[in-house]
Amino acid sequence: MSANDRVLINQMIDEWRNARAVPLSFDAAFERFASEHALHGFGLSEEEIEAGIIGGGNDGGVDGAYVFLGGRLLHEDSEIFQQSSAVSQVEAGTQLTLWLVQAKTSPAFSELALDRVAATCKDLLNMEVDESAVSILYNEDLLARFKLFREALKRLAHRHPTMLIKFSYVTRGEASEVHVKVQTKAKLLEAQLTQAFAISTGEVEFLGPAELWKRASTLPSYTLELPYRESITHGTSHIALVGLGEYIDFLSDETGTIKSHIFDWNVRDYQGNVEVNREITASLQKADAPEFWWLNNGITIVCSQATSVGKRLSLSDVQIVNGLQTSYTLHETLRELYAAEPSDPVFDRLVQVRILVTADQAARDAVIRATNRQTSVPVASLRATDDIQRQIESYFFEHEWFYDRRKNFYRNQGKPADRIISIPLLAQSVMAMALGQPDHARARPSSLLKSDTDYRRVFSEKTELPVYLWLARAQRQVDEFLQSTSEPVSRSEYTNLHFHLAMLGAVDLVGRVFNRPDMLGNAAREDVFPTPARLESLWTSLRKQFDLFQQDRQWGPDKTAKSADFVAHLTTTLGYGSLRRR
């Protein structure tokens, strides 16, 4: 069976990489495939996986590095790094995770790989590490990932987080036949990671073709069964009272982890230890508290079909669109008790669940907006349901591009990865090319649209739909160019400069700097993009000015890439003029 698994995995990777406009090498594709399936429970998007890939040499034996807080991916602009109030809302004891992946196409697992990761972690988990001293050993991407983890830990220290440091070692060898010496090195590495901090746990896992195939062939299920105690039915929809234990089962996968994918369409993430969630927890802990469903607004599920047999509802295309805070708080508070004592009286309590059946996307969006407007959700958080978002999605679809306003919706349908455009990526492309602010696009990869002002600038009804599609295609062409240059582009250089190159491509077509999307109307109508030869020339000039500006200001690459001063210097020096920022 192992040989068959290897053949199937190789074929899957080949099909995936060759479906791209610019095919990746097999090794590069394997790294991304390995990271995706090592982290299969987190439901990361293509862009999120790509952002964690460690490119180039001096990678310390790490091909992918990701930091999670409470199961959610952290970015350099995540709220805990920007606002002290966000830290205070993190529930005490929330898990902070550093997940490292090494992916090699070799036919076996080696001691050397584990030794390298052990040395890397010894250096970079040191809270007092001098990055300038170790920069000769490790590349910028790796240093940035570990720094993100250390900074998160510093900010969260008074919240007493638990810590998991996990290493997934992926090869095309047999995980069931790992040599005893390699197993011993893995145990030593686990011990080292566990001892790195007083509150940390270290884990090492081996993944071979059989494990990869199992994960790759297991798609997240959106068809679920929900037992209930009582229900009212009107037409095809239902209001049900569900036991807390049965609801926790409904939320949990086979490992007991919450099924995050059924919350993909929710308008906000779990808020942690905020007042409303503390009140939910307190009501669960009081034996004499009133019925739980009396005190709680309940859960709203939208689905495409609901069939009742006995006292069980079979639901298709499940999405929980309201009640995420209640769901996560119930799961966090009761999952361990339910596993140990399922007959505890607390599980006789009930939660109200509304099951609304419709396959109409506009109707689903209306439900999401209506149910969430009754709570303190900022208007900006309802963006995926806006008319402009649905119009962009429809226009892209008509042209065989796929606007993923519902995270991973098109990926789960098997659409080509390089034709799927997320809301954040389109927003960054608009900010960089149409509004002339690549520094802003670079500095705020996950928070760009949290400001209503920025959102209205980026997604304006005055901007024609063909311009949005042009921007998405232009950014993809720039990214594909950078993947295929004769001189390899490092991951950190790509991260810092791909929006700047996209901006230069746009202003080169127009002939001058601008900050109005309508300036790209002609390019969109005529389907004109910068040629590879012109991008090559612009890329050479961009790199040169980037280096000179750093030397002149004595700045690092990240600070330079996030600087409006550098953008003004760049466009002025290259003869396109400069804009006064608002």
C-alpha positions in Angstrom: 0.0 0.0 0.0 2.9 2.4 0.7 4.1 2.3 -2.9 0.5 3.1 -4.1 0.2 6.0 -1.6 3.5 7.4 -2.9 2.3 7.2 -6.6 -1.0 8.8 -5.7 0.6 11.6 -3.8 3.1 12.3 -6.6 0.3 12.4 -9.1 -1.8 14.8 -7.0 1.2 17.2 -6.6 2.0 17.0 -10.3 -1.6 17.8 -11.3 -1.7 20.7 -8.8 1.6 22.3 -9.9 1.0 21.8 -13.6 -2.4 23.5 -13.4 -0.7 26.7 -12.5 0.2 29.3 -15.2 3.8 29.1 -13.9 4.4 25.5 -12.6 6.4 25.2 -9.4 9.2 22.7 -9.2 8.2 19.4 -7.6 10.2 20.2 -4.5 8.5 23.6 -4.0 5.1 22.1 -4.7 5.8 19.3 -2.2 6.7 21.9 0.5 3.4 23.6 0.1 1.5 20.4 -0.1 3.2 19.2 3.1 2.4 22.4 4.9 -1.2 22.4 3.9 -1.8 18.9 5.1 0.3 19.0 8.2 -2.0 21.9 9.2 -5.1 20.4 7.7 -7.3 21.1 10.7 -6.8 24.9 10.5 -8.5 25.5 7.1 -5.8 27.9 5.9 -6.2 29.6 2.5 -3.6 29.2 -0.3 -2.2 32.7 0.6 -1.9 31.9 4.3 0.0 28.7 3.5 2.2 30.5 1.1 3.0 33.3 3.6 4.4 30.7 6.0 6.8 29.1 3.5 10.5 29.6 4.3 12.3 30.1 1.0 15.9 30.0 0.0 19.0 28.8 2.0 19.8 29.2 5.7 16.3 27.9 6.5 17.5 26.1 9.7 15.8 22.9 8.5 12.4 24.5 8.5 10.4 24.8 5.2 7.2 26.2 6.8 6.5 28.1 10.0 3.1 29.3 11.4 2.0 30.9 14.6 -1.5 30.4 15.9 -3.4 31.9 18.9 -6.4 29.9 20.0 -6.4 28.1 16.6 -6.3 31.3 14.6 -3.3 32.3 12.4 -1.4 35.3 13.6 -0.1 37.9 11.2 2.4 40.7 11.9 -0.5 43.2 11.9 -2.8 41.1 14.1 -4.7 43.1 16.7 -2.7 41.8 19.7 0.4 43.5 18.2 -1.5 46.8 17.5 -3.8 47.3 20.5 -3.3 46.6 24.2 -7.0 46.2 24.6 -7.0 43.2 22.2 -4.5 41.4 24.5 -6.8 41.9 27.5 -9.6 40.2 25.6 -7.6 37.0 25.1 -8.9 34.4 27.5 -6.4 33.2 30.2 -4.8 29.9 29.2 -5.5 30.3 25.5 -3.0 28.2 23.5 -0.2 29.8 21.6 1.2 27.5 18.9 4.4 27.5 16.9 4.0 24.9 14.1 7.1 24.1 12.1 7.2 21.9 9.0 10.1 20.3 7.2 9.2 18.7 3.8 11.8 16.6 1.9 11.2 14.4 -1.1 13.7 11.9 0.2 12.6 8.3 0.7 13.4 8.2 4.4 13.5 10.2 7.7 16.9 11.2 8.9 18.6 12.2 12.2 20.2 15.2 10.5 16.9 16.9 9.9 15.9 16.6 13.6 19.4 17.8 14.6 19.1 20.9 12.5 15.6 21.8 13.8 16.8 21.3 17.4 19.7 23.7 16.8 17.4 26.3 15.2 14.9 26.1 18.1 17.7 26.4 20.6 18.8 29.6 19.0 15.5 31.2 18.0 13.3 30.3 21.0 15.7 32.2 23.2 13.8 35.3 24.3 17.0 37.3 24.4 18.4 36.2 21.0 20.4 38.8 19.2 19.0 38.6 15.7 21.9 40.5 14.1 24.3 37.9 15.6 22.4 34.9 14.2 21.4 36.5 10.8 24.4 34.9 9.2 23.0 31.5 10.2 19.3 32.0 9.3 17.4 33.8 6.6 15.0 36.8 7.1 11.9 34.7 6.6 12.8 32.3 9.4 13.8 35.0 11.8 10.6 36.8 11.1 8.4 33.8 11.9 10.2 33.1 15.2 10.1 36.8 16.1 6.4 36.8 15.6 6.0 33.9 18.1 8.3 35.5 20.7 6.5 38.9 20.4 3.2 37.2 20.8 4.4 35.4 23.9 5.8 38.7 25.4 2.5 40.4 24.9 0.4 37.5 26.2 2.6 36.6 29.2 0.2 38.1 31.8 -2.6 36.1 30.2 -0.7 32.9 31.1 -1.1 31.2 27.7 -0.4 27.5 27.3 2.1 26.8 24.5 2.5 24.1 21.9 5.6 23.9 19.8 5.0 21.3 17.1 7.3 19.9 14.4 5.8 18.0 11.4 8.5 16.1 9.5 7.3 15.1 6.1 9.0 12.9 3.6 8.1 10.2 1.0 9.4 7.6 3.4 7.3 5.2 5.6 6.3 6.9 8.9 5.6 3.4 10.3 9.2 2.3 9.6 11.2 5.2 11.1 14.6 4.0 12.3 15.0 3.7 16.1 17.8 6.3 16.1 15.5 8.8 14.4 12.7 8.1 16.8 15.1 8.7 19.7 16.2 12.0 18.2 12.5 12.9 17.9 11.9 12.2 21.6 14.9 14.3 22.5 13.5 17.2 20.3 10.1 16.9 22.0 11.8 17.1 25.4 13.8 20.1 24.3 10.7 21.9 23.1 8.8 21.0 26.2 11.6 22.4 28.4 12.0 25.6 26.3 9.4 27.3 28.5 7.7 26.4 31.8 4.3 26.4 30.0 5.3 24.7 26.8 4.6 21.3 25.3 6.7 19.9 22.4 5.4 17.4 19.8 7.1 15.8 16.8 5.1 13.9 14.2 6.3 11.9 11.1 4.2 12.1 8.0 4.7 9.8 5.0 2.7 9.2 1.8 0.0 7.1 3.7 -0.6 10.0 6.2 -0.5 12.6 3.5 -2.9 10.7 1.3 -5.4 10.2 4.2 -5.4 13.9 5.0 -5.5 15.0 1.3 -8.4 12.8 0.5 -10.4 13.8 3.5 -12.4 16.9 2.6 -14.1 18.9 5.4 -17.6 17.7 5.8 -20.4 20.2 5.6 -23.1 17.5 5.9 -23.7 16.9 9.6 -26.3 15.3 11.9 -27.8 17.3 14.8 -29.8 15.4 17.5 -32.5 17.5 19.2 -34.9 17.2 22.1 -37.8 19.3 20.8 -38.5 21.2 17.6 -40.9 23.4 15.7 -41.0 23.1 11.9 -42.3 25.7 9.5 -42.0 24.8 5.8 -38.5 23.3 5.5 -36.9 25.3 8.4 -36.8 24.4 12.1 -36.3 25.8 15.6 -34.8 23.1 17.8 -33.8 22.8 21.4 -30.5 20.8 21.5 -28.8 19.3 24.5 -25.4 20.9 25.3 -23.6 17.6 25.0 -25.1 16.8 21.6 -24.3 20.3 20.4 -20.6 19.9 21.5 -20.6 16.6 19.5 -22.0 18.4 16.6 -19.2 21.0 16.8 -16.3 18.6 17.3 -14.3 16.4 14.9 -12.9 13.0 15.8 -10.1 14.5 17.8 -12.4 16.7 19.9 -11.2 19.9 18.0 -13.9 22.4 17.0 -14.8 22.2 13.3 -13.7 25.7 12.3 -14.7 25.3 8.7 -18.4 25.4 9.6 -17.8 29.0 10.8 -16.2 30.2 7.6 -19.1 32.5 6.8 -19.4 34.0 10.2 -18.7 37.7 10.3 -16.2 37.7 13.1 -13.8 35.5 15.0 -14.0 34.3 18.6 -13.6 37.2 20.9 -12.2 35.2 23.8 -12.6 36.5 27.4 -15.0 39.3 26.8 -17.9 40.1 29.1 -20.6 38.2 27.1 -18.5 35.1 27.0 -17.6 35.3 30.7 -21.4 35.5 31.4 -22.0 32.4 29.3 -19.3 30.5 31.2 -20.6 31.7 34.6 -24.2 30.6 33.8 -22.9 27.1 32.9 -21.0 26.9 36.2 -24.0 27.7 38.4 -26.1 24.7 39.3 -29.2 26.8 40.1 -28.9 29.0 37.0 -32.1 29.4 34.9 -32.4 27.3 31.7 -29.4 28.1 29.4 -31.6 28.7 26.4 -33.6 31.3 28.4 -30.5 33.4 28.8 -28.9 33.0 25.4 -30.0 34.2 21.9 -28.9 30.8 20.5 -27.4 29.6 17.3 -28.4 30.3 13.7 -27.4 27.7 11.0 -28.0 28.1 7.3 -28.0 25.0 5.1 -29.2 23.9 1.7 -31.3 20.9 3.0 -32.6 19.6 6.3 -34.1 16.2 6.7 -35.6 15.0 10.0 -35.6 11.3 11.0 -36.7 10.5 14.5 -35.2 13.3 16.6 -32.2 13.8 14.3 -31.7 16.4 11.7 -29.5 15.7 8.7 -28.1 19.0 7.5 -26.3 19.7 4.1 -23.9 22.6 3.4 -23.9 23.7 7.1 -22.7 27.1 8.0 -23.1 28.6 11.5 -23.7 32.3 10.7 -24.6 33.6 14.2 -23.7 32.2 17.6 -20.0 31.7 17.1 -19.3 33.2 20.6 -21.8 30.9 22.2 -20.4 27.9 20.3 -16.8 28.4 21.0 -17.5 29.3 24.7 -19.5 26.1 25.1 -16.8 24.1 23.5 -14.0 25.6 25.5 -15.8 25.4 28.8 -17.4 21.9 28.5 -15.5 19.7 26.0 -13.2 18.2 28.6 -16.0 17.6 31.1 -18.1 16.1 28.3 -15.3 13.7 27.4 -14.9 12.6 31.0 -18.4 12.8 32.4 -21.0 12.9 29.6 -23.8 12.2 32.2 -23.0 15.4 34.2 -26.3 17.3 34.8 -25.0 20.3 32.9 -25.5 18.4 29.7 -29.3 18.2 30.4 -29.4 21.9 29.6 -30.5 23.1 26.2 -29.4 25.6 23.6 -31.8 27.0 21.0 -30.8 26.4 17.4 -32.4 27.9 14.3 -32.0 25.9 11.1 -32.8 28.0 8.1 -32.9 26.1 4.8 -32.1 28.0 1.6 -29.7 27.5 -1.3 -30.1 31.1 -2.4 -26.9 33.0 -1.6 -28.6 36.4 -1.5 -31.0 35.0 1.1 -28.2 33.6 3.1 -26.4 36.9 3.1 -29.6 38.6 4.2 -29.9 36.2 7.2 -26.2 36.9 8.1 -26.8 40.6 8.1 -30.1 40.5 9.9 -29.0 38.1 12.7 -25.7 39.9 13.3 -27.2 43.4 13.3 -28.9 42.5 16.5 -25.5 42.3 18.2 -22.5 44.7 18.5 -20.9 43.7 15.3 -19.3 46.6 13.5 -20.7 47.4 10.1 -17.3 46.7 8.6 -17.5 43.1 9.8 -20.4 42.4 7.5 -18.5 43.2 4.4 -18.7 39.7 2.7 -22.4 40.2 2.4 -22.2 43.6 0.7 -23.7 44.0 -2.7 -20.4 45.1 -4.1 -18.8 41.9 -2.9 -21.4 39.7 -4.5 -21.2 41.7 -7.7 -17.4 41.2 -7.9 -17.8 37.5 -7.2 -20.4 37.2 -10.0 -18.3 39.2 -12.5 -15.2 37.2 -11.8 -17.1 33.9 -12.1 -18.4 35.0 -15.6 -14.8 35.4 -16.6 -13.6 32.1 -15.1 -11.9 33.7 -12.1 -13.1 33.0 -8.6 -13.5 35.6 -5.9 -13.4 33.8 -2.6 -15.5 36.1 -0.5 -16.4 33.0 1.5 -13.0 31.6 2.6 -12.0 28.4 0.8 -15.4 28.1 -1.0 -13.8 27.7 -4.4 -10.8 25.9 -3.2 -13.1 23.2 -1.8 -14.8 23.0 -5.2 -11.4 22.3 -6.8 -11.1 25.5 -8.8 -7.5 26.4 -10.1 -5.6 27.9 -7.2 -4.0 30.6 -9.2 -7.4 31.9 -10.3 -8.8 32.2 -6.8 -8.6 35.7 -5.4 -9.4 36.3 -1.7 -10.9 39.5 -0.4 -7.6 40.5 1.4 -5.5 39.9 -1.8 -7.9 42.0 -4.0 -7.9 44.7 -1.3 -4.1 44.8 -1.3 -4.0 44.9 -5.1 -6.4 47.8 -5.2 -4.5 49.7 -2.5 -1.1 49.1 -4.3 -2.0 49.7 -7.9 -5.2 51.7 -8.0 -4.6 53.9 -4.9 -0.8 54.1 -5.2 0.0 52.8 -1.7 2.0 49.5 -2.0 3.6 50.4 1.4 0.1 50.3 3.0 -0.7 47.0 1.2 2.6 45.5 2.5 2.2 46.7 6.1 -1.3 45.5 6.7 -1.8 42.0 5.2 -4.7 41.0 7.5 -6.0 44.3 8.9 -6.3 46.5 5.8 -10.1 46.3 5.8 -10.8 46.7 9.5 -11.1 50.5 8.9 -14.4 51.5 7.4 -12.6 54.4 5.7 -10.1 52.1 4.0 -12.9 49.7 3.0 -14.9 52.4 1.3 -11.8 53.6 -0.6 -10.9 50.1 -1.7 -14.4 48.8 -2.5 -16.1 51.8 -4.0 -19.3 51.4 -6.2 -17.7 54.0 -8.5 -15.0 51.5 -9.5 -16.0 49.5 -12.5 -16.1 45.7 -12.1 -13.7 45.2 -15.0 -11.1 47.2 -13.1 -11.3 44.9 -10.1 -10.8 41.9 -12.4 -7.9 43.6 -14.1 -6.2 44.3 -10.8 -6.5 40.7 -9.7 -5.1 39.4 -13.0 -2.3 42.0 -13.0 -1.3 41.0 -9.4 -1.3 37.4 -10.4 0.9 38.1 -13.4 3.4 40.0 -11.3 3.5 37.2 -8.8 4.0 34.6 -11.5 6.8 36.7 -13.0 8.6 36.8 -9.7 8.3 33.0 -9.4 9.9 32.5 -12.8 12.8 35.0 -12.9 16.2 33.7 -14.0 17.7 35.0 -10.7 15.7 33.5 -7.8 13.7 35.9 -5.6 13.8 35.2 -1.9 10.6 34.8 0.1 11.3 38.0 2.1 12.1 40.0 -1.0 8.9 38.7 -2.6 6.9 39.6 0.5 8.3 43.1 0.7 8.3 44.1 -2.9 5.6 42.3 -5.0 3.0 45.0 -4.4 5.6 47.7 -5.3 6.4 46.0 -8.5 2.6 45.7 -9.3 2.3 49.5 -8.6 5.2 50.2 -11.0 3.6 48.1 -13.7 0.4 50.1 -13.4 1.9 53.5 -13.3 4.2 52.5 -16.3 1.1 51.7 -18.3 -0.6 55.0 -17.4 2.6 57.0 -17.6 2.5 58.7 -14.2 1.5 58.1 -10.6 -2.2 58.2 -9.7 -4.5 57.3 -6.9 -7.8 56.8 -8.7 -9.0 53.4 -9.9 -10.7 54.9 -13.0 -7.3 55.6 -14.4 -7.0 51.9 -15.1 -10.3 51.8 -17.0 -8.6 51.8 -20.4 -6.2 49.1 -19.5 -9.1 47.0 -18.2 -11.2 47.5 -21.3 -8.3 46.8 -23.7 -7.0 43.9 -21.6 -3.5 45.4 -21.5 -0.9 44.3 -19.0 2.8 45.0 -18.5 4.9 42.6 -20.6 7.4 40.2 -18.9 10.2 42.2 -20.5 9.0 45.4 -19.0 8.5 43.8 -15.6 12.1 42.6 -15.8 13.3 46.1 -16.4 11.1 47.5 -13.6 12.1 44.8 -11.2 15.8 45.6 -11.8 15.2 49.3 -11.1 13.0 48.5 -8.0 15.7 46.3 -6.4 18.4 48.9 -7.1 16.4 51.7 -5.5 15.3 49.5 -2.6 19.0 48.8 -1.7 20.1 52.4 -2.2 17.3 53.7 0.0 18.1 51.3 2.8 21.7 52.3 2.7 20.9 56.0 2.7 18.4 55.8 5.6 20.1 52.9 7.5 16.8 51.1 7.5 16.0 47.4 7.3 14.1 45.9 4.4 10.7 45.6 6.3 10.8 49.2 7.4 11.7 50.4 3.9 8.9 48.4 2.2 6.3 49.8 4.6 7.4 53.4 4.1 5.5 56.0 2.1 8.8 57.9 1.8 10.3 55.0 -0.1 7.3 54.9 -2.5 7.7 58.6 -3.2 11.4 58.2 -3.7 10.9 55.3 -6.0 8.3 56.9 -8.3 10.1 60.2 -8.4 13.5 58.7 -9.2 12.1 56.5 -12.0 10.4 59.5 -13.6 6.7 58.9 -12.7 6.3 61.8 -10.3 4.9 61.5 -6.7 1.6 61.9 -5.0 0.8 63.8 -1.8 -0.7 61.4 0.6 -4.1 62.1 2.2 
